[in-house]
Amino acid sequence: MTVEKETAPDRARNYRTATNLVRGGTKRSKFNETSEAIFMNSGFVYDSAEQAAGRFKGENDGFIYSRYANPTLSMFEERMILLEDGAEAARATASGMAAVNGALMSQLKAGDHVVAPKALFGSCLYIIETILPRFGIEVTLIDGTDIDQWKHALNKKTACVFFETPSNPALEIMDIAAISDLAHKVGAKVIVDNVFATPVLQHPLTLGADIVVYSATKHIDGQGRCLGGIVLGSEEFVEDTLAPYLKHTGPALSPFNAWNLLKGLETLELRVEKQCDNAEKVATFLEGHPAVSRVIFPGSESHRQHALAKQQMARGGTLVAFEVAGGQDAAFEALNRLSLIDISNNLGDAKSLITHPTTTTHSSVDDATKQELGITEGLLRLSVGLEDADDLIDDLGYALSSQKD
Ligand SMILES: *Cc1c(COP(=O)(O)O)cnc(C)c1O
């Protein structure tokens, strides 16, 4: 809700991204602290009964209750609005999944239709495939890289389309502009889960999308400290549709976590650029390795959608997927021989993390779908961190070396 006049988006938008990441949205208290304050409080007090009454009527600016809005959260939201080109408003949530759920459930009703690719983060797929149909919402799941499938799936009842690009874990690219065009022809809203691309590398709202969601847990915190999420879009959608849903259902972000995320934003661009540098080096190394049968990296010319990735992303991203020749046994052996890169299903962290999707994040997906999504027995998803790229390459080289014999 309340945005201080001196840090209103119109003025701060005159600053460039690096400046906004450090200073955007800052709202100092009367103590003039340098760093953003953590307003670790649930409620707020009023100067008078009249002021309280006026605030509930929306006649005066100010905070009411931290489930509705909180100064530390407002600072985080404001800074994210400045970073996300095309966003007019935002609401932070307790996790990325609360953001995805809020973006969908706040606007859908029985009788609506939703289209989404099968290649989705597991919990997003669960909401769309399992929860939405329980409320009378019809769902069509497609291969999101095939524009013809979007054309066939969309109809007049389609209220929303939802997709992530690059997708998890096989790093497929969805054409944001083309899908948005088609969706808008039938009056559907386009929601993009922009976690893998990060707000530094890709701006879905400028390509035609209506709503962007993030798990701020990933690159925005990027240091393994807390969960968080955020939904960004037009003033109309956020204030009239999303905000009442979140306010009354309560997936509120902790002010402490909002503060972590504000601190994360200060270094987001630096971290993402460096992680992209490292990912490029690691992908090049893996492409030349005899024990690796396939490398999937949007920044590499060998990616089947490299041209599209280049068109909508500033760089290839911080994730590299690759297939170890020899299937699951060979993939497990490589994982167990790593000594620097950690086995973990998180991503976007300063520390490099690697996971075997078919036995972890995608273990509940049926075999036929795994095959369609390219989730093979030997596939590993590597989230490249901030370590020295040569140390990462040495670690991967040692891990893969036993398989050359
Ligand atoms: C992690 C993630 C989410 C969920 O975010 P949480 O913060 O874990 O709730 C949603 N989408 C994508 C693409 C993710 O990587």
The ligand as a Gaussian input file, in Angstrom:
#p B3LYP/6-31G(d) Opt

LIG

0 1
 C       11.640000     -22.508000      -6.448000
 C       10.683000     -22.218000      -7.522000
 C        9.338000     -21.965000      -7.230000
 C        8.799000     -22.027000      -5.811000
 O        9.390000     -21.123000      -4.963000
 P        9.514000     -21.331000      -3.364000
 O       10.142000     -20.070000      -2.914000
 O       10.338000     -22.549000      -3.162000
 O        8.141000     -21.512000      -2.846000
 C        8.488000     -21.702000      -8.287000
 N        8.920000     -21.685000      -9.557000
 C       10.215000     -21.928000      -9.874000
 C       10.621000     -21.909000     -11.305000
 C       11.134000     -22.197000      -8.872000
 O       12.405000     -22.451000      -9.193000

